[in-house]
């Protein structure tokens, strides 16, 4: 038990350190990091369903499609390319559907279902991080542009990390009422409330000290940051439960073993796969309200 805790702690510190450094250092390191995460998570998902559901998903092309979607949304949001950048991705999805017609003895319906699911459940949420990382801004010559703004993406993961730690601590100390015993017997209402309060408190620290709190950005005040933390924490909890349900249906304990003590990539990013789209929606809504 003690040995496992040490391994888990070392892996966790190394994992968080790499993510923080890559996000803050440069847009290129950010892009490489999350393109790799998208590839590994997609490959892991396809491997699991191929093994447990007797599917024959084309892991190579499906993984390439996921990475391309991330790159395409990055290029679009960074004003590097126009919407034509998405055409190869759409053609790839069409290929993945049509190609099933030419394979005999394939479990076609499941192949189609899980191929599209991994794009919706894994590839799209990770790719949507780009809409948080690149903030639209006018260039000196008056042309539209985008500025790499890592604070939003980093904050999302900070809220998930501190919320997860707080949920564990509060759940261990005070947990009496089960949140969703049918899916996750260990989760408690007390832990979730502790995670919510802790994440909101951390958001107020970020709102106080981060350098871009101004009226020109969507998260321009403490209340807006609190709302983002609340959104990430609530939907992050649902994301965790979604993956728990998925593993129960597939009959597995962990999605993989790539991260010693933490399981697989799906285990590590389960909360974010639901939290990211809702955080993007929240920021977009706040931005629209500012415009109005």
C-alpha positions as MATLAB code, in Angstrom:
seq = 'XXXXXXXXXXXXXXXXXXXXXXXXXXXXXXXXXXXXXXXXXXXXXXXXXXXXXXXXXXXXXXXXXXXXXXXXXXXXXXXXXXXXXXXXXXXXXXXXXXXXXXXXXXXXXXXXXXXXXXXXXXXXXXXXXXXXXXXXXXXXXXXXXXXXXXXXXXXXXXXXXXXXXXXXXXXXXXXXXXXXXXXXXXXXXXXXXXXXXXXXXXXXXXXXXXXXXXXXXXXXXXXXXXXXXXXXXXXXXXXXXXXXXXXXXXXXXXXXXXXXXXXXXXXXXXXXXXXXXXXXXXXXXXXXXXXX';
ca = [
       0.000    0.000    0.000;
       2.761    2.453    0.992;
       4.756    1.539   -2.130;
       1.716    2.161   -4.347;
       1.124    5.528   -2.670;
       4.727    6.570   -3.329;
       4.488    5.552   -6.989;
       1.151    7.330   -7.358;
       2.533   10.495   -5.768;
       5.682   10.572   -7.900;
       3.706    9.935  -11.083;
       1.167   12.606  -10.163;
       3.815   15.248   -9.461;
       5.683   14.448  -12.677;
       2.474   14.449  -14.723;
       1.264   17.794  -13.347;
       4.728   19.349  -13.742;
       4.953   18.337  -17.398;
       1.465   19.660  -18.129;
       2.020   22.990  -16.386;
       5.403   23.545  -18.065;
       4.128   22.639  -21.540;
       1.031   24.831  -21.226;
       2.932   27.873  -19.949;
       6.145   27.581  -21.927;
       5.096   28.045  -25.551;
       2.151   27.438  -27.924;
       4.205   24.748  -29.652;
       4.840   22.806  -26.444;
       1.137   23.157  -25.616;
       0.189   21.833  -29.064;
       2.584   18.871  -28.876;
       1.373   17.991  -25.373;
      -2.333   17.868  -26.155;
      -1.935   16.371  -29.617;
      -0.046   13.544  -27.892;
      -2.722   13.259  -25.203;
      -5.412   13.112  -27.888;
      -3.517   10.372  -29.749;
      -2.827    8.248  -26.659;
      -6.364    8.571  -25.291;
      -7.971    7.750  -28.644;
      -5.672    4.743  -29.143;
      -6.436    3.523  -25.628;
     -10.201    3.850  -26.116;
     -10.077    1.979  -29.432;
      -7.912   -0.758  -27.933;
     -10.323   -1.285  -25.041;
     -13.461   -1.588  -27.160;
     -11.700   -3.772  -29.714;
     -10.693   -6.120  -26.923;
     -13.809   -6.045  -24.740;
     -16.581   -5.529  -27.316;
     -15.214   -7.678  -30.138;
     -14.870   -4.643  -32.405;
     -12.437   -4.006  -35.234;
     -12.026   -0.228  -35.106;
      -9.231    1.059  -37.323;
      -7.059    2.446  -34.520;
      -4.475    4.073  -36.770;
      -6.830    6.130  -38.924;
      -9.124    6.932  -35.997;
      -6.159    8.197  -33.960;
      -4.829   10.231  -36.880;
      -8.295   11.766  -37.262;
      -8.310   12.788  -33.596;
      -4.901   14.436  -33.823;
      -5.855   16.173  -37.053;
      -9.036   17.552  -35.460;
      -6.943   19.026  -32.642;
      -4.530   20.593  -35.142;
      -7.364   21.891  -37.321;
      -9.210   23.616  -34.489;
      -5.916   25.058  -33.255;
      -5.120   26.447  -36.716;
      -8.635   27.860  -37.074;
      -8.705   29.498  -33.640;
      -5.187   30.884  -34.025;
      -6.195   32.427  -37.369;
      -3.594   30.337  -39.164;
      -6.172   28.801  -41.500;
      -9.775   29.207  -42.558;
     -12.590   26.702  -42.249;
     -11.267   24.710  -45.228;
      -8.846   23.105  -42.760;
     -11.682   20.835  -41.600;
     -12.315   19.237  -45.016;
      -9.735   16.407  -44.634;
     -11.190   15.556  -41.225;
     -14.710   15.287  -42.640;
     -13.441   13.116  -45.484;
     -11.721   10.847  -42.972;
     -14.971   10.358  -41.056;
     -16.745    9.507  -44.295;
     -14.000    6.992  -45.099;
     -14.316    5.347  -41.685;
     -18.044    4.876  -42.300;
     -17.831    3.640  -45.900;
     -14.836    1.349  -45.339;
     -16.929   -0.882  -43.069;
     -18.939   -1.926  -46.132;
     -15.908   -3.722  -47.546;
     -15.010   -5.864  -44.537;
     -16.815   -9.151  -44.129;
     -17.550  -10.617  -40.702;
     -17.028   -7.250  -39.023;
     -19.311   -6.146  -36.208;
     -20.263   -3.178  -38.353;
     -22.771   -1.433  -36.099;
     -20.476   -1.474  -33.086;
     -17.521   -0.372  -35.202;
     -19.494    2.602  -36.500;
     -20.840    3.457  -33.061;
     -17.526    3.368  -31.216;
     -15.610    5.051  -34.051;
     -17.945    8.041  -33.895;
     -18.104    7.916  -30.097;
     -14.355    8.267  -29.679;
     -14.411   11.356  -31.893;
     -17.246   12.900  -29.891;
     -16.178   11.732  -26.435;
     -12.376   12.068  -26.680;
     -11.133   13.929  -29.758;
     -13.598   16.842  -29.791;
     -13.293   17.856  -26.109;
      -9.482   17.846  -26.222;
      -9.532   19.811  -29.481;
     -11.897   22.371  -27.931;
      -9.132   23.371  -25.529;
      -7.886   25.512  -28.399;
     -10.922   27.766  -28.146;
      -9.867   28.521  -24.562;
      -6.166   28.847  -25.299;
      -6.367   31.318  -28.178;
      -8.163   34.592  -27.476;
      -9.216   36.742  -30.426;
      -7.425   40.066  -30.630;
      -6.836   42.741  -33.228;
      -3.351   43.007  -34.686;
      -1.472   46.347  -34.903;
      -2.287   46.593  -38.618;
      -5.983   46.153  -37.920;
      -6.252   42.553  -39.150;
      -7.890   39.928  -36.925;
      -5.576   37.731  -34.902;
      -5.356   35.559  -31.831;
      -3.203   35.618  -28.735;
      -2.089   32.466  -26.966;
      -3.588   32.782  -23.468;
      -2.676   29.712  -21.414;
      -4.268   30.905  -18.160;
      -7.753   29.702  -19.142;
      -6.650   26.171  -20.066;
      -4.319   25.896  -17.094;
      -7.046   27.131  -14.738;
      -9.454   24.468  -15.976;
      -7.018   21.730  -15.029;
      -6.163   23.427  -11.745;
      -9.857   23.410  -10.819;
     -10.083   19.715  -11.700;
      -6.904   18.820   -9.805;
      -7.702   20.723   -6.610;
     -11.319   19.601   -6.805;
     -10.281   15.964   -7.112;
      -7.920   16.278   -4.132;
     -10.535   18.110   -2.061;
     -13.200   15.541   -2.922;
     -10.903   12.770   -1.706;
     -10.043   14.569    1.549;
     -13.566   15.730    2.405;
     -15.028   12.410    1.318;
     -12.576   10.493    3.510;
     -13.122   12.703    6.563;
     -16.811   13.574    6.284;
     -18.310   11.341    3.617;
     -21.561    9.790    4.822;
     -24.011   10.200    1.950;
     -23.245    8.369   -1.284;
     -23.516   10.470   -4.426;
     -24.056    7.735   -7.020;
     -23.600    4.301   -5.376;
     -24.769    2.384   -8.453;
     -21.812    3.690  -10.482;
     -19.207    4.954   -8.015;
     -19.698    3.632   -4.465;
     -16.906    5.762   -2.979;
     -18.102    9.172   -4.140;
     -19.998   11.186   -1.539;
     -22.010   14.396   -1.480;
     -19.668   15.747    1.161;
     -16.683   15.181   -1.101;
     -18.387   16.863   -4.050;
     -19.382   19.877   -1.978;
     -15.829   20.129   -0.655;
     -14.483   20.008   -4.224;
     -16.934   22.697   -5.322;
     -16.058   25.081   -2.484;
     -12.308   24.524   -2.861;
     -12.309   25.081   -6.626;
     -14.330   28.302   -6.273;
     -11.933   29.533   -3.564;
      -8.946   28.821   -5.824;
     -10.679   30.674   -8.663;
     -10.768   33.793   -6.518;
      -7.011   33.589   -6.025;
      -6.524   33.262   -9.780;
      -8.862   36.194  -10.427;
      -6.856   38.299   -7.987;
      -3.359   37.533   -9.230;
      -3.645   36.583  -12.902;
      -2.414   39.373  -15.216;
      -5.167   39.521  -17.817;
      -8.215   40.339  -15.723;
      -9.552   43.270  -17.672;
     -12.825   44.324  -19.187;
     -11.628   43.099  -22.597;
     -11.606   39.411  -21.623;
     -14.572   37.099  -20.926;
     -13.436   36.366  -17.370;
     -13.003   39.954  -16.265;
     -14.091   39.718  -12.639;
     -14.185   37.456   -9.618;
     -17.777   36.366  -10.192;
     -17.023   35.185  -13.735;
     -14.057   33.144  -12.496;
     -16.200   31.621   -9.746;
     -18.722   30.611  -12.384;
     -16.026   28.910  -14.457;
     -14.759   26.993  -11.417;
     -18.311   25.913  -10.550;
     -18.977   24.789  -14.123;
     -15.738   22.809  -14.342;
     -16.257   21.137  -10.962;
     -19.878   20.111  -11.538;
     -19.382   18.770  -15.044;
     -16.013   17.291  -14.103;
     -17.839   15.163  -11.537;
     -20.268   13.993  -14.201;
     -17.319   13.282  -16.500;
     -15.807   11.058  -13.828;
     -19.097    9.210  -13.444;
     -19.463    8.771  -17.212;
     -16.087    7.054  -17.420;
     -16.896    4.938  -14.350;
     -20.076    3.767  -16.058;
     -18.136    3.075  -19.249;
     -15.588    0.926  -17.391;
     -18.353   -0.959  -15.584;
     -20.047   -1.802  -18.875;
     -16.718   -2.863  -20.380;
     -15.828   -4.910  -17.291;
     -12.513   -3.238  -16.536;
     -11.032   -1.571  -13.447;
      -8.582    0.788  -15.180;
      -8.510    1.963  -18.782;
      -4.771    1.258  -19.014;
      -1.461    1.310  -17.163;
       0.485    4.015  -18.961;
       0.571    6.145  -15.788;
       1.805    4.042  -12.835;
      -0.572    4.370   -9.923;
      -3.086    6.355  -11.970;
      -4.194    3.895  -14.646;
      -4.645    4.941  -18.245;
      -5.163    8.166  -20.136;
      -8.957    7.904  -19.901;
      -8.632    7.505  -16.143;
      -6.515   10.654  -15.961;
      -8.649   12.833  -18.259;
     -12.137   11.465  -17.607;
     -13.333   14.571  -15.755;
     -11.993   16.967  -18.371;
     -13.761   15.266  -21.285;
     -17.100   16.622  -20.084;
     -15.779   19.716  -18.297;
     -13.946   21.159  -21.326;
     -16.980   21.547  -23.661;
     -19.058   23.039  -20.849;
     -16.249   25.432  -19.873;
     -16.010   26.547  -23.506;
     -19.773   27.060  -23.590;
     -19.615   29.023  -20.333;
     -16.835   31.325  -21.588;
     -18.632   31.806  -24.908;
     -21.859   32.720  -23.098;
     -20.071   35.182  -20.805;
     -18.376   36.717  -23.843;
     -21.689   37.153  -25.643;
     -23.221   38.806  -22.594;
     -20.306   41.247  -22.525;
     -20.914   42.128  -26.172;
     -24.595   42.730  -25.551;
];
